[in-house]
Amino acid sequence: MALVWIIDIVVILVKILGGRIRVNPVLRFGLWLAVLAGAAAGVLLLGILLVLLQRGLTGQDLLPLLPL
């Protein structure tokens, strides 16, 4: 049931972002900023994980900057 609610919310957000539902332009702008920030955070996380994978596969210390 929770999955149905999540899908409903995503559909509503896509309609708002696409302009099919009329809302305050400030809300639409804020939603676009949130989507872009989430995408940027995802790309950053993917980059960090790829660097850690490379270091792990080459036998280097994974986190050399952390004082342990």
Buried (B, 14 or more C-beta within 10 A) or exposed (E): EEEEEEEEEEEEBEEBBEEEEEEEEEEBEEBEEEEEEEEEEEEEEEEEEEEEEEBEEEEEEEEEEEEE
